[in-house]
Amino acid sequence: MRSVVLLVPILLFAWLAGSASGAEERYRLERTQNGYVRMDTQTGQTSICQEQGNELICRAATEQGGSAPKDEIDRLQARLDAMESRIAKLEARPAVPEALLPTEQQFNQSMDYMEKFFHRFMGIMKDFGKEKNGPEAQPQKT
């Protein structure tokens, strides 16, 4: 693995030198102790290749040994951009959104409903008091 890490800068330098000279090769192969390192001269992606029988089998060379992390980086970058956009929108909002506050008309209508409720409630309480004390407890009018 160390030889691959050391070969990558060398291959990049060779790629830059080759592209400056006008070479039109798509891939460059360099022999290593364990096989070959192949570099795509258009994208810069490297692969580790080994001979198996009469075939050259190549796998993407990444530090984690999996597929190229570019897709994962792109996915995370898109997610980060979406979060930053959402944060910017939230920070641009006023402390109390105007849409949540009632209009003057709605406020007055609510107060009218409350006033009617309390008048009725007080009337019920007066009637309840009269029923509790009974008719004999009411003062006599002369």
Secondary structure as UniProt FT lines:
FT   HELIX           2..20
FT   TURN            21..22
FT   STRAND          27..31
FT   STRAND          36..40
FT   TURN            41..43
FT   STRAND          46..52
FT   TURN            53..54
FT   STRAND          55..60
FT   TURN            63..64
FT   HELIX           70..92
FT   HELIX           98..100
FT   HELIX           104..133
FT   HELIX           135..137
//
